[in-house]
Every structure is written in C-alpha cells, then in structure tokens.
Amino acid sequence: MLAPTSHGVGVFYCLKSNASGYSSGMTETTLWALFLAIVQLESGGDLKAKNGKAVGPAQIQPGVVLDCIKWGHAVEMRDRETLEGSFRLFRLYTDRWIAYRQIADTPQNRANIWRHGPSSKYVLKGLSSTYSLKAESVFKHHDGRGVESDDGKRRRAGKVTGGEVGNGVNAP
C-alpha cells in the first residue's frame, strides 16, 4: 500500500512494506525515486500512455504481469494502468531478477532489467546502457525540488493527479 508523505513541492509516495518477499539493497525511497525516473523516461509521466502492448506510466508489457503471476503474486493486467500498481510490478519484477541473477542491487541494474530484460548483455555483464545512464541521471538529480529533464531544464515535481507525473512546470 502506498502512503503519501510530503517531500519538496509535490507529493511523494513510499511503500509501507516490501511486498515482493525479496530483500533489497535499496531503500523504498530510493526505489521510488528510481521508478519515477523510469516513468519520466518511459511515458513522460502520462499515466494513460499506451504503445503497442506496453501500457501505463512505466510502459509495462504483459509478460511482466504474467511472470509475476507465475511466481505466485496476486497481480492483474490492469495494475499496469496505475502508478501504485506499476510500482508494485516494477518492484516484484526487478527484485526477482536481482535475486535470481545474484547481481548488485543498483539503479543501473534495475534500469537495465526494466528496459533490456533480465537476460540482456547489460544485465549479465554489468554494462551501462544509454537508458540506464539516463535513468540514473534523472534519479541522481532529484533533490526534492524537481528532476533534470532530457533537455537539461529543471522541472518541478508535480503532484500525482489527473494523469500526469511531473507536469513540466519550470522551477525557479
């Protein structure tokens, strides 16, 4: 379950418990910040984004949901369409592959699993990808006021309402 907490200019959400059953080397706040960076890269914060079979703010493919179901988790395809559900799927999926592959629990590895899959050369060889570098850049520049966008302009972290995350308002 997500619980709102105030953080900077917007509303930040943190998980109350680790629903995946796997221990994580990253804190919930760190995972959430990385997830929000991935959401910015995948959909620009559009909660209703759709690209082929990929749906929702994190552009989740049906295979991610099917894997989580196969592993015994109570998830549904419609979970891809909400920020809370997408974060849970991201957490379940990346936690499982971090543990299975016995690799370091880092933002780079999680971003690579998410974008390129758990069997990609980036994951297996611990390589950086353009995607993981972008995700880390957005993630590392989050200072409570906003995040750096791809164009280098500071963006204010907006409230999670009405279908957008970080609605692109310039901060001072």
N, C-alpha and C positions, 0 to 999 in steps of 0.2 A: 504494500500500500504506500502511496506517495503522500507525504505530508508537507504542506507549504511552510517555508521559512523565509524571512525577508533577507535579502542579500543584495547589496548595492541598490540600483534604481528599479529593479524588477522583482519578480517573484521567482525564487529558486525552489526546486523540489528535491527532496532527498528520500531515498528508500529507508524505511524503518528497520527492515531486516533483510538478510541475504536469502532470497527465495530460491536460489539456484541449488543450494546444497553443497557448493564447492567453495573452498576457502579462496579468498582473493588477496593478492598482494597490494591491490589498490583500494583506497578508501571509497566509500559510497560517494562522497563529494567529488572526488577525482574522477570516478567512473561517470558520474552525471555530467561533469564538465566536458569530458571527452565525448560522451554521447551527444551533447548539444553541439559540439564542434562538428561531429559527423552529420547531424541533422542539417546544419548550415551548408555543408558540402553536398549532401545528397539531394535536398529539396529546397534549399534556401529558407527553410523554416515553414514551408507550406504543409500543414497537417493533412491536406487533402490531395497531395501530389500522387500522380499515377503515371508510370512509364512502363508500358508493356505489362508484365505480370508483377512488377515491383510497385508496392503500394505504401502510402503513408509518409510521415516525416523522415523516416530512416530508409525509405525505399526498400522494404523487406520483400524478398522473393518467397513464394510459397514453400520452397524447400527448407527454409529456416524453420518455419512453423511445423512442417512435417517431421523434421529432425527432433525438435523439442517434444512433440507428441510421442515419437518413437522412444525417446529417453524417459517417458513417464510423466511429463509435466502437463498440467491442465491448461492448455492454451488453445486459442481458436484463431482462424484466419482473420477475423475482424479485429483482433488485438493489434494488427499492423496499422490500423487507422487512428490510433490514439497515441499521444505522447507517452502516457504511462505504460500502455501495452507494448509499444515499440521498445521502450527502455527495458522492460522485462525480457522481451525476446532477445534483444542485444546482449543483455547480461547472461541469460541462460546459454545462448549460443557461444559467446566468446569465452565464458567461464569453462564450459565443457571442453572446448578445443585447447585452451591454455593448459588445462589439467591433463588432457589426453596426450598432447604433444610434449608435455613436460618442458615447456618453454617459459622464459621470464614473462611475468605479468606486467607488461609495459604498454603505454599508449600506442607505440609503434606496432607491436604485435597484435593488439586488439584491432587497430585500424586496418592492418593488413588482412587479418582473418575476415573482417567485415567486408572489405572491398574485393579482395582477390581469392578468398576461400581458404580453408584450413590446410589444403594440400599444395598451395602455391609456393613457388620458389622463394617468395618474400618471407613467408612464414617458416618454411623448412630450413632456410639458410640464414634467417635473421637479417634480411636485407631491407634497406629503406626503399620505399616506393614514393613516387610523386604524391600519391594520395595520402600516405601516412605522414609525409612531411608537411603537407597542407593541414591535415587534421591536428598534428602536433603544434603547428604554428598558431592556429586559431585557439587551441586548447591552452597553450602557454601564455598567450597574450590576454587571456581573460583575467581581469583584475578587479572584478566586482562592478565596474562601470560599463563594460562592454567588451567586445571582441574585435579583433582586426579582421576585416573582410579581405577577400581576394584582391580588391583594388587598393588595399593599403589604407583605406579611410577608417577612422574609428566609428563603430556602430554602437548605439546604445542597446543594451539587452532589454528587449521589451517584455511586457507581461505575456504570459501564455494565454491568449484569449483569441476568439474569433478566427482561428485557423492559421495564425502565423506565430513564429517564434523569432524574436529579434527583428522587428519590422523596419529596420533600416533608417531610423531617425538619427541624424548626426548628433553626437555628443559634443559639448564644448571642448 
